[in-house]
Amino acid sequence: MSLRSLVADDEPDIRDFIGHVLERAGHAVTLADDGAEVIAHASTETFDLVVVDHHMPRMTGLAVADELRRTSPTTKVLIMSGDLDVGDAHRHFLPKPFNRREFLAAVETLLDLPGAP
């Protein structure tokens, strides 16, 4: 059984890179352009993981995480940003820039998968 993941970033290169990395790791991936699109997908589908950029049009990554915590409490949310405090105990952040290995380690840790540090 593969994990279902949703990736949202308004920068297509980053969105496609993350989607590709997750697909290679065995995830079924859905892509979104912004936070509002994430919420629309999450209202009709169930995801194990949502990876969302913080700075996007229509809805920030923090707003997406808060809404998903309310409506889909089992969905894990990883927020990417170059300017957020990684120490927030209620949200999971991945500071930009990052590489493939750092990204996968963050996903494994968040999802409590084997191989997580």
TORVEXKE-483622 format. One record per residue: x, y negated, z of N, C-alpha, C, CB in turn. Coordinates in steps of 0.2 Angstrom, whole numbers. Last residue first. Glycine has a CB too. Example, Ala and Ser with C-alpha at 12.3 -4.5 7.8 and 13.67 -1.06 7.14 Angstrom:
// residues 2
doba n.xx=64; n.yy=11; n.zz=35; ca.xx=68; ca.yy=5; ca.zz=36; c.xx=64; c.yy=0; c.zz=39; cb.xx=70; cb.yy=3; cb.zz=29
doba n.xx=66; n.yy=28; n.zz=39; ca.xx=62; ca.yy=22; ca.zz=39; c.xx=66; c.yy=16; c.zz=39; cb.xx=57; cb.yy=22; cb.zz=45
// end
This chain:
// residues 117
doba n.xx=78; n.yy=-46; n.zz=56; ca.xx=83; ca.yy=-47; ca.zz=61; c.xx=80; c.yy=-47; c.zz=68; cb.xx=86; cb.yy=-54; cb.zz=60
doba n.xx=69; n.yy=-32; n.zz=48; ca.xx=69; ca.yy=-39; ca.zz=50; c.xx=74; c.yy=-40; c.zz=56; cb.xx=62; cb.yy=-41; cb.zz=53
doba n.xx=69; n.yy=-19; n.zz=45; ca.xx=74; ca.yy=-23; ca.zz=42; c.xx=74; c.yy=-30; c.zz=44; cb.xx=74; cb.yy=-23; cb.zz=34
doba n.xx=51; n.yy=-18; n.zz=44; ca.xx=57; ca.yy=-15; ca.zz=45; c.xx=63; c.yy=-19; c.zz=42; cb.xx=57; cb.yy=-8; cb.zz=43
doba n.xx=42; n.yy=-33; n.zz=48; ca.xx=43; ca.yy=-28; ca.zz=44; c.xx=50; c.yy=-24; c.zz=46; cb.xx=43; cb.yy=-30; cb.zz=37
doba n.xx=34; n.yy=-44; n.zz=53; ca.xx=37; ca.yy=-39; ca.zz=58; c.xx=38; c.yy=-32; c.zz=54; cb.xx=32; cb.yy=-38; cb.zz=63
doba n.xx=32; n.yy=-55; n.zz=46; ca.xx=27; ca.yy=-49; ca.zz=45; c.xx=29; c.yy=-44; c.zz=49; cb.xx=27; cb.yy=-47; cb.zz=38
doba n.xx=42; n.yy=-63; n.zz=50; ca.xx=35; ca.yy=-66; ca.zz=51; c.xx=30; c.yy=-60; c.zz=51; cb.xx=34; cb.yy=-71; cb.zz=46
doba n.xx=53; n.yy=-55; n.zz=46; ca.xx=52; ca.yy=-57; ca.zz=53; c.xx=45; c.yy=-59; c.zz=54; cb.xx=57; cb.yy=-63; cb.zz=55
doba n.xx=51; n.yy=-55; n.zz=32; ca.xx=51; ca.yy=-49; ca.zz=36; c.xx=50; c.yy=-50; c.zz=43; cb.xx=58; cb.yy=-45; cb.zz=35
doba n.xx=52; n.yy=-69; n.zz=29; ca.xx=46; ca.yy=-65; ca.zz=28; c.xx=46; c.yy=-59; c.zz=32; cb.xx=45; cb.yy=-64; cb.zz=20
doba n.xx=65; n.yy=-72; n.zz=33; ca.xx=60; ca.yy=-75; ca.zz=36; c.xx=53; c.yy=-72; c.zz=35; cb.xx=59; cb.yy=-83; cb.zz=33
doba n.xx=72; n.yy=-63; n.zz=23; ca.xx=73; ca.yy=-62; ca.zz=31; c.xx=67; c.yy=-66; c.zz=35; cb.xx=80; cb.yy=-65; cb.zz=33
doba n.xx=68; n.yy=-69; n.zz=11; ca.xx=66; ca.yy=-63; ca.zz=13; c.xx=67; c.yy=-61; c.zz=20; cb.xx=70; cb.yy=-57; cb.zz=9
doba n.xx=75; n.yy=-82; n.zz=13; ca.xx=68; ca.yy=-81; ca.zz=12; c.xx=65; c.yy=-75; c.zz=14; cb.xx=66; cb.yy=-83; cb.zz=5
doba n.xx=88; n.yy=-78; n.zz=13; ca.xx=85; ca.yy=-81; ca.zz=19; c.xx=78; c.yy=-81; c.zz=19; cb.xx=88; cb.yy=-89; cb.zz=19
doba n.xx=90; n.yy=-72; n.zz=1; ca.xx=91; ca.yy=-68; ca.zz=7; c.xx=88; c.yy=-71; c.zz=13; cb.xx=98; cb.yy=-67; cb.zz=8
doba n.xx=87; n.yy=-83; n.zz=-8; ca.xx=83; ca.yy=-77; ca.zz=-8; c.xx=83; c.yy=-73; c.zz=-2; cb.xx=85; cb.yy=-73; cb.zz=-14
doba n.xx=90; n.yy=-98; n.zz=1; ca.xx=91; ca.yy=-94; ca.zz=-4; c.xx=87; c.yy=-88; c.zz=-3; cb.xx=99; cb.yy=-92; cb.zz=-4
doba n.xx=84; n.yy=-115; n.zz=4; ca.xx=85; ca.yy=-108; ca.zz=6; c.xx=87; c.yy=-104; c.zz=0; cb.xx=79; cb.yy=-106; cb.zz=10
doba n.xx=84; n.yy=-133; n.zz=9; ca.xx=84; ca.yy=-127; ca.zz=4; c.xx=86; c.yy=-121; c.zz=7; cb.xx=89; cb.yy=-129; cb.zz=-2
doba n.xx=70; n.yy=-130; n.zz=19; ca.xx=73; ca.yy=-131; ca.zz=12; c.xx=80; c.yy=-134; c.zz=13; cb.xx=68; cb.yy=-134; cb.zz=7
doba n.xx=66; n.yy=-120; n.zz=32; ca.xx=69; ca.yy=-126; ca.zz=30; c.xx=71; c.yy=-125; c.zz=23; cb.xx=74; cb.yy=-128; cb.zz=35
doba n.xx=51; n.yy=-113; n.zz=36; ca.xx=57; ca.yy=-111; ca.zz=32; c.xx=60; c.yy=-117; c.zz=30; cb.xx=56; cb.yy=-106; cb.zz=27
doba n.xx=41; n.yy=-110; n.zz=50; ca.xx=44; ca.yy=-114; ca.zz=45; c.xx=50; c.yy=-111; c.zz=42; cb.xx=46; cb.yy=-121; cb.zz=48
doba n.xx=26; n.yy=-107; n.zz=58; ca.xx=32; ca.yy=-104; ca.zz=56; c.xx=35; c.yy=-108; c.zz=50; cb.xx=31; cb.yy=-96; cb.zz=54
doba n.xx=18; n.yy=-113; n.zz=73; ca.xx=19; ca.yy=-113; ca.zz=65; c.xx=26; c.yy=-110; c.zz=64; cb.xx=18; cb.yy=-120; cb.zz=62
doba n.xx=20; n.yy=-114; n.zz=86; ca.xx=13; ca.yy=-112; ca.zz=83; c.xx=13; c.yy=-111; c.zz=76; cb.xx=8; cb.yy=-117; cb.zz=85
doba n.xx=32; n.yy=-119; n.zz=90; ca.xx=30; ca.yy=-112; ca.zz=92; c.xx=24; c.yy=-110; c.zz=89; cb.xx=30; cb.yy=-112; cb.zz=100
doba n.xx=43; n.yy=-128; n.zz=81; ca.xx=36; ca.yy=-128; ca.zz=83; c.xx=34; c.yy=-121; c.zz=84; cb.xx=32; cb.yy=-131; cb.zz=77
doba n.xx=57; n.yy=-129; n.zz=76; ca.xx=55; ca.yy=-127; ca.zz=83; c.xx=48; c.yy=-126; c.zz=85; cb.xx=59; cb.yy=-131; cb.zz=88
doba n.xx=59; n.yy=-135; n.zz=64; ca.xx=58; ca.yy=-128; ca.zz=64; c.xx=56; c.yy=-125; c.zz=71; cb.xx=65; cb.yy=-125; cb.zz=62
doba n.xx=51; n.yy=-150; n.zz=59; ca.xx=55; ca.yy=-147; ca.zz=65; c.xx=53; c.yy=-139; c.zz=65; cb.xx=52; cb.yy=-150; cb.zz=71
doba n.xx=53; n.yy=-154; n.zz=42; ca.xx=49; ca.yy=-152; ca.zz=47; c.xx=53; c.yy=-149; c.zz=53; cb.xx=43; cb.yy=-147; cb.zz=45
doba n.xx=59; n.yy=-156; n.zz=29; ca.xx=59; ca.yy=-161; ca.zz=34; c.xx=55; c.yy=-160; c.zz=40; cb.xx=57; cb.yy=-168; cb.zz=31
doba n.xx=58; n.yy=-147; n.zz=19; ca.xx=65; ca.yy=-150; ca.zz=20; c.xx=65; c.yy=-155; c.zz=26; cb.xx=68; cb.yy=-153; cb.zz=14
doba n.xx=48; n.yy=-133; n.zz=20; ca.xx=49; ca.yy=-140; ca.zz=20; c.xx=56; c.yy=-142; c.zz=22; cb.xx=44; cb.yy=-143; cb.zz=25
doba n.xx=36; n.yy=-120; n.zz=20; ca.xx=42; ca.yy=-122; ca.zz=18; c.xx=43; c.yy=-130; c.zz=18; cb.xx=44; cb.yy=-120; cb.zz=11
doba n.xx=27; n.yy=-110; n.zz=31; ca.xx=28; ca.yy=-117; ca.zz=28; c.xx=35; c.yy=-118; c.zz=26; cb.xx=25; cb.yy=-122; cb.zz=33
doba n.xx=19; n.yy=-95; n.zz=31; ca.xx=26; ca.yy=-98; ca.zz=31; c.xx=26; c.yy=-105; c.zz=28; cb.xx=31; cb.yy=-93; cb.zz=28
doba n.xx=6; n.yy=-87; n.zz=40; ca.xx=8; ca.yy=-92; ca.zz=36; c.xx=15; c.yy=-95; c.zz=37; cb.xx=3; cb.yy=-98; cb.zz=37
doba n.xx=-3; n.yy=-72; n.zz=40; ca.xx=3; ca.yy=-75; ca.zz=42; c.xx=4; c.yy=-81; c.zz=37; cb.xx=9; cb.yy=-70; cb.zz=42
doba n.xx=-20; n.yy=-69; n.zz=44; ca.xx=-15; ca.yy=-71; ca.zz=39; c.xx=-9; c.yy=-74; c.zz=42; cb.xx=-19; cb.yy=-75; cb.zz=33
doba n.xx=-29; n.yy=-67; n.zz=54; ca.xx=-24; ca.yy=-62; ca.zz=54; c.xx=-19; c.yy=-64; c.zz=48; cb.xx=-27; cb.yy=-56; cb.zz=52
doba n.xx=-38; n.yy=-78; n.zz=54; ca.xx=-33; ca.yy=-78; ca.zz=59; c.xx=-27; c.yy=-72; c.zz=58; cb.xx=-36; cb.yy=-77; cb.zz=65
doba n.xx=-45; n.yy=-87; n.zz=44; ca.xx=-41; ca.yy=-81; ca.zz=42; c.xx=-36; c.yy=-79; c.zz=47; cb.xx=-39; cb.yy=-81; cb.zz=35
doba n.xx=-49; n.yy=-99; n.zz=49; ca.xx=-54; ca.yy=-95; ca.zz=45; c.xx=-51; c.yy=-88; c.zz=44; cb.xx=-55; cb.yy=-99; cb.zz=39
doba n.xx=-39; n.yy=-105; n.zz=58; ca.xx=-46; ca.yy=-105; ca.zz=60; c.xx=-51; c.yy=-100; c.zz=56; cb.xx=-49; cb.yy=-112; cb.zz=59
doba n.xx=-28; n.yy=-103; n.zz=51; ca.xx=-28; ca.yy=-100; ca.zz=58; c.xx=-35; c.yy=-100; c.zz=60; cb.xx=-24; cb.yy=-105; cb.zz=62
doba n.xx=-31; n.yy=-110; n.zz=39; ca.xx=-31; ca.yy=-103; ca.zz=39; c.xx=-31; c.yy=-100; c.zz=46; cb.xx=-25; cb.yy=-100; cb.zz=35
doba n.xx=-30; n.yy=-123; n.zz=44; ca.xx=-37; ca.yy=-121; ca.zz=42; c.xx=-37; c.yy=-113; c.zz=42; cb.xx=-38; cb.yy=-124; cb.zz=35
doba n.xx=-17; n.yy=-124; n.zz=48; ca.xx=-22; ca.yy=-125; ca.zz=53; c.xx=-29; c.yy=-122; c.zz=51; cb.xx=-23; cb.yy=-132; cb.zz=55
doba n.xx=-11; n.yy=-122; n.zz=35; ca.xx=-9; ca.yy=-117; ca.zz=41; c.xx=-15; c.yy=-118; c.zz=46; cb.xx=-2; cb.yy=-118; cb.zz=44
doba n.xx=-16; n.yy=-133; n.zz=28; ca.xx=-17; ca.yy=-126; ca.zz=26; c.xx=-16; c.yy=-121; c.zz=32; cb.xx=-13; cb.yy=-124; cb.zz=20
doba n.xx=-9; n.yy=-143; n.zz=36; ca.xx=-17; ca.yy=-143; ca.zz=36; c.xx=-19; c.yy=-136; c.zz=33; cb.xx=-20; cb.yy=-148; cb.zz=31
doba n.xx=4; n.yy=-140; n.zz=33; ca.xx=2; ca.yy=-140; ca.zz=40; c.xx=-6; c.yy=-140; c.zz=40; cb.xx=4; cb.yy=-146; cb.zz=44
doba n.xx=4; n.yy=-143; n.zz=19; ca.xx=5; ca.yy=-136; ca.zz=22; c.xx=3; c.yy=-135; c.zz=29; cb.xx=13; cb.yy=-134; cb.zz=21
doba n.xx=-9; n.yy=-154; n.zz=14; ca.xx=-2; ca.yy=-152; ca.zz=16; c.xx=-2; c.yy=-145; c.zz=19; cb.xx=0; cb.yy=-157; cb.zz=22
doba n.xx=-18; n.yy=-157; n.zz=0; ca.xx=-19; ca.yy=-154; ca.zz=7; c.xx=-11; c.yy=-152; c.zz=8; cb.xx=-23; cb.yy=-148; cb.zz=7
doba n.xx=-17; n.yy=-165; n.zz=-12; ca.xx=-24; ca.yy=-164; ca.zz=-9; c.xx=-24; c.yy=-161; c.zz=-2; cb.xx=-27; cb.yy=-159; cb.zz=-14
doba n.xx=0; n.yy=-161; n.zz=-16; ca.xx=-6; ca.yy=-165; ca.zz=-17; c.xx=-12; c.yy=-162; c.zz=-13; cb.xx=-8; cb.yy=-166; cb.zz=-24
doba n.xx=12; n.yy=-157; n.zz=-3; ca.xx=8; ca.yy=-155; ca.zz=-9; c.xx=2; c.yy=-160; c.zz=-10; cb.xx=6; cb.yy=-148; cb.zz=-9
doba n.xx=24; n.yy=-153; n.zz=8; ca.xx=22; ca.yy=-159; ca.zz=4; c.xx=19; c.yy=-157; c.zz=-3; cb.xx=28; cb.yy=-163; cb.zz=3
doba n.xx=25; n.yy=-139; n.zz=12; ca.xx=22; ca.yy=-144; ca.zz=16; c.xx=19; c.yy=-150; c.zz=12; cb.xx=26; cb.yy=-146; cb.zz=22
doba n.xx=21; n.yy=-124; n.zz=3; ca.xx=25; ca.yy=-130; ca.zz=4; c.xx=22; c.yy=-135; c.zz=8; cb.xx=27; cb.yy=-133; cb.zz=-3
doba n.xx=18; n.yy=-108; n.zz=9; ca.xx=15; ca.yy=-114; ca.zz=7; c.xx=20; c.yy=-120; c.zz=8; cb.xx=9; cb.yy=-116; cb.zz=10
doba n.xx=13; n.yy=-92; n.zz=8; ca.xx=19; ca.yy=-96; ca.zz=9; c.xx=17; c.yy=-102; c.zz=5; cb.xx=25; cb.yy=-92; cb.zz=5
doba n.xx=4; n.yy=-80; n.zz=17; ca.xx=3; ca.yy=-86; ca.zz=13; c.xx=10; c.yy=-90; c.zz=14; cb.xx=-3; cb.yy=-91; cb.zz=15
doba n.xx=0; n.yy=-63; n.zz=19; ca.xx=5; ca.yy=-69; ca.zz=19; c.xx=3; c.yy=-74; c.zz=15; cb.xx=12; cb.yy=-66; cb.zz=18
doba n.xx=-11; n.yy=-55; n.zz=17; ca.xx=-7; ca.yy=-54; ca.zz=22; c.xx=-2; c.yy=-60; c.zz=24; cb.xx=-2; cb.yy=-48; cb.zz=21
doba n.xx=-27; n.yy=-61; n.zz=12; ca.xx=-20; ca.yy=-61; ca.zz=11; c.xx=-16; c.yy=-59; c.zz=17; cb.xx=-17; cb.yy=-68; cb.zz=8
doba n.xx=-42; n.yy=-58; n.zz=4; ca.xx=-38; ca.yy=-58; ca.zz=10; c.xx=-31; c.yy=-57; c.zz=8; cb.xx=-41; cb.yy=-51; cb.zz=14
doba n.xx=-53; n.yy=-70; n.zz=-5; ca.xx=-48; ca.yy=-64; ca.zz=-5; c.xx=-45; c.yy=-64; c.zz=2; cb.xx=-43; cb.yy=-65; cb.zz=-10
doba n.xx=-61; n.yy=-81; n.zz=-3; ca.xx=-64; ca.yy=-75; ca.zz=-7; c.xx=-59; c.yy=-69; c.zz=-7; cb.xx=-65; cb.yy=-77; cb.zz=-14
doba n.xx=-54; n.yy=-90; n.zz=4; ca.xx=-61; ca.yy=-90; ca.zz=5; c.xx=-65; c.yy=-84; c.zz=2; cb.xx=-65; cb.yy=-96; cb.zz=3
doba n.xx=-42; n.yy=-91; n.zz=-2; ca.xx=-43; ca.yy=-87; ca.zz=5; c.xx=-50; c.yy=-86; c.zz=7; cb.xx=-39; cb.yy=-91; cb.zz=10
doba n.xx=-44; n.yy=-99; n.zz=-13; ca.xx=-42; ca.yy=-92; ca.zz=-14; c.xx=-44; c.yy=-88; c.zz=-8; cb.xx=-35; cb.yy=-91; cb.zz=-16
doba n.xx=-47; n.yy=-111; n.zz=-7; ca.xx=-51; ca.yy=-108; ca.zz=-11; c.xx=-50; c.yy=-101; c.zz=-12; cb.xx=-51; cb.yy=-112; cb.zz=-18
doba n.xx=-34; n.yy=-113; n.zz=0; ca.xx=-41; ca.yy=-112; ca.zz=4; c.xx=-46; c.yy=-109; c.zz=0; cb.xx=-43; cb.yy=-119; cb.zz=7
doba n.xx=-26; n.yy=-115; n.zz=-11; ca.xx=-25; ca.yy=-109; ca.zz=-6; c.xx=-31; c.yy=-108; c.zz=-2; cb.xx=-19; cb.yy=-111; cb.zz=-1
doba n.xx=-31; n.yy=-126; n.zz=-17; ca.xx=-32; ca.yy=-120; ca.zz=-20; c.xx=-31; c.yy=-114; c.zz=-16; cb.xx=-27; cb.yy=-120; cb.zz=-26
doba n.xx=-27; n.yy=-135; n.zz=-7; ca.xx=-34; ca.yy=-134; ca.zz=-8; c.xx=-35; c.yy=-128; c.zz=-12; cb.xx=-37; cb.yy=-140; cb.zz=-12
doba n.xx=-13; n.yy=-135; n.zz=-9; ca.xx=-16; ca.yy=-132; ca.zz=-3; c.xx=-23; c.yy=-131; c.zz=-4; cb.xx=-15; cb.yy=-137; cb.zz=3
doba n.xx=-8; n.yy=-130; n.zz=-26; ca.xx=-9; ca.yy=-135; ca.zz=-20; c.xx=-13; c.yy=-131; c.zz=-14; cb.xx=-12; cb.yy=-141; cb.zz=-22
doba n.xx=-7; n.yy=-120; n.zz=-35; ca.xx=-3; ca.yy=-126; ca.zz=-36; c.xx=-3; c.yy=-131; c.zz=-30; cb.xx=-7; cb.yy=-130; cb.zz=-42
doba n.xx=-3; n.yy=-102; n.zz=-32; ca.xx=-8; ca.yy=-108; ca.zz=-32; c.xx=-4; c.yy=-115; c.zz=-33; cb.xx=-12; cb.yy=-108; cb.zz=-25
doba n.xx=-3; n.yy=-85; n.zz=-36; ca.xx=0; ca.yy=-92; ca.zz=-36; c.xx=-5; c.yy=-97; c.zz=-36; cb.xx=5; cb.yy=-92; cb.zz=-42
doba n.xx=-2; n.yy=-69; n.zz=-28; ca.xx=-6; ca.yy=-74; ca.zz=-32; c.xx=-3; c.yy=-81; c.zz=-31; cb.xx=-13; cb.yy=-74; cb.zz=-28
doba n.xx=6; n.yy=-53; n.zz=-29; ca.xx=6; ca.yy=-60; ca.zz=-28; c.xx=1; c.yy=-64; c.zz=-32; cb.xx=13; cb.yy=-63; cb.zz=-30
doba n.xx=9; n.yy=-39; n.zz=-20; ca.xx=5; ca.yy=-42; ca.zz=-25; c.xx=4; c.yy=-49; c.zz=-24; cb.xx=-2; cb.yy=-38; cb.zz=-25
doba n.xx=26; n.yy=-35; n.zz=-15; ca.xx=20; ca.yy=-39; ca.zz=-14; c.xx=16; c.yy=-40; c.zz=-20; cb.xx=22; cb.yy=-45; cb.zz=-11
doba n.xx=39; n.yy=-29; n.zz=-18; ca.xx=33; ca.yy=-25; ca.zz=-17; c.xx=26; c.yy=-28; c.zz=-16; cb.xx=34; cb.yy=-20; cb.zz=-12
doba n.xx=49; n.yy=-37; n.zz=-20; ca.xx=49; ca.yy=-34; ca.zz=-13; c.xx=43; c.yy=-30; c.zz=-12; cb.xx=50; cb.yy=-40; cb.zz=-8
doba n.xx=46; n.yy=-43; n.zz=-32; ca.xx=52; ca.yy=-38; ca.zz=-32; c.xx=52; c.yy=-34; c.zz=-25; cb.xx=58; cb.yy=-41; cb.zz=-33
doba n.xx=36; n.yy=-52; n.zz=-27; ca.xx=34; ca.yy=-46; ca.zz=-32; c.xx=40; c.yy=-41; c.zz=-32; cb.xx=33; cb.yy=-48; cb.zz=-39
doba n.xx=45; n.yy=-61; n.zz=-20; ca.xx=40; ca.yy=-57; ca.zz=-17; c.xx=37; c.yy=-51; c.zz=-21; cb.xx=34; cb.yy=-61; cb.zz=-15
doba n.xx=52; n.yy=-66; n.zz=-31; ca.xx=55; ca.yy=-63; ca.zz=-26; c.xx=51; c.yy=-58; c.zz=-22; cb.xx=59; cb.yy=-68; cb.zz=-21
doba n.xx=41; n.yy=-72; n.zz=-39; ca.xx=46; ca.yy=-66; ca.zz=-42; c.xx=49; c.yy=-63; c.zz=-36; cb.xx=51; cb.yy=-69; cb.zz=-47
doba n.xx=37; n.yy=-82; n.zz=-30; ca.xx=32; ca.yy=-76; ca.zz=-32; c.xx=36; c.yy=-70; c.zz=-35; cb.xx=28; cb.yy=-79; cb.zz=-38
doba n.xx=48; n.yy=-90; n.zz=-29; ca.xx=46; ca.yy=-86; ca.zz=-23; c.xx=41; c.yy=-80; c.zz=-25; cb.xx=42; cb.yy=-91; cb.zz=-19
doba n.xx=49; n.yy=-94; n.zz=-43; ca.xx=54; ca.yy=-91; ca.zz=-40; c.xx=52; c.yy=-87; c.zz=-34; cb.xx=60; cb.yy=-96; cb.zz=-37
doba n.xx=36; n.yy=-101; n.zz=-44; ca.xx=38; ca.yy=-95; ca.zz=-48; c.xx=44; c.yy=-91; c.zz=-45; cb.xx=39; cb.yy=-97; cb.zz=-55
doba n.xx=38; n.yy=-111; n.zz=-35; ca.xx=32; ca.yy=-107; ca.zz=-34; c.xx=34; c.yy=-100; c.zz=-38; cb.xx=26; cb.yy=-110; cb.zz=-37
doba n.xx=49; n.yy=-118; n.zz=-41; ca.xx=50; ca.yy=-115; ca.zz=-34; c.xx=44; c.yy=-110; c.zz=-33; cb.xx=49; cb.yy=-120; cb.zz=-29
doba n.xx=44; n.yy=-122; n.zz=-53; ca.xx=50; ca.yy=-117; ca.zz=-53; c.xx=51; c.yy=-114; c.zz=-46; cb.xx=56; cb.yy=-122; cb.zz=-54
doba n.xx=32; n.yy=-130; n.zz=-50; ca.xx=32; ca.yy=-123; ca.zz=-53; c.xx=38; c.yy=-119; c.zz=-53; cb.xx=30; cb.yy=-124; cb.zz=-60
doba n.xx=28; n.yy=-138; n.zz=-36; ca.xx=34; ca.yy=-137; ca.zz=-41; c.xx=34; c.yy=-130; c.zz=-44; cb.xx=41; cb.yy=-139; cb.zz=-37
doba n.xx=18; n.yy=-136; n.zz=-27; ca.xx=17; ca.yy=-140; ca.zz=-33; c.xx=23; c.yy=-141; c.zz=-38; cb.xx=15; cb.yy=-147; cb.zz=-31
doba n.xx=15; n.yy=-120; n.zz=-21; ca.xx=20; ca.yy=-126; ca.zz=-21; c.xx=18; c.yy=-129; c.zz=-28; cb.xx=27; cb.yy=-123; cb.zz=-21
doba n.xx=10; n.yy=-105; n.zz=-13; ca.xx=8; ca.yy=-112; ca.zz=-16; c.xx=14; c.yy=-117; c.zz=-15; cb.xx=2; cb.yy=-114; cb.zz=-11
doba n.xx=7; n.yy=-89; n.zz=-14; ca.xx=12; ca.yy=-93; ca.zz=-14; c.xx=9; c.yy=-100; c.zz=-17; cb.xx=18; cb.yy=-91; cb.zz=-18
doba n.xx=1; n.yy=-75; n.zz=-6; ca.xx=-1; ca.yy=-81; ca.zz=-9; c.xx=4; c.yy=-86; c.zz=-9; cb.xx=-8; cb.yy=-84; cb.zz=-7
doba n.xx=1; n.yy=-57; n.zz=-5; ca.xx=4; ca.yy=-63; ca.zz=-4; c.xx=1; c.yy=-69; c.zz=-8; cb.xx=11; cb.yy=-63; cb.zz=-4
doba n.xx=-2; n.yy=-41; n.zz=1; ca.xx=-5; ca.yy=-46; ca.zz=-3; c.xx=-2; c.yy=-53; c.zz=-1; cb.xx=-13; cb.yy=-46; cb.zz=-3
doba n.xx=8; n.yy=-27; n.zz=1; ca.xx=6; ca.yy=-33; ca.zz=4; c.xx=3; c.yy=-38; c.zz=-1; cb.xx=11; cb.yy=-36; cb.zz=9
doba n.xx=3; n.yy=-11; n.zz=-5; ca.xx=8; ca.yy=-17; ca.zz=-5; c.xx=4; c.yy=-22; c.zz=-1; cb.xx=9; cb.yy=-19; cb.zz=-12
doba n.xx=4; n.yy=6; n.zz=0; ca.xx=0; ca.yy=0; ca.zz=0; c.xx=4; c.yy=-6; c.zz=0; cb.xx=-5; cb.yy=0; cb.zz=6
// end
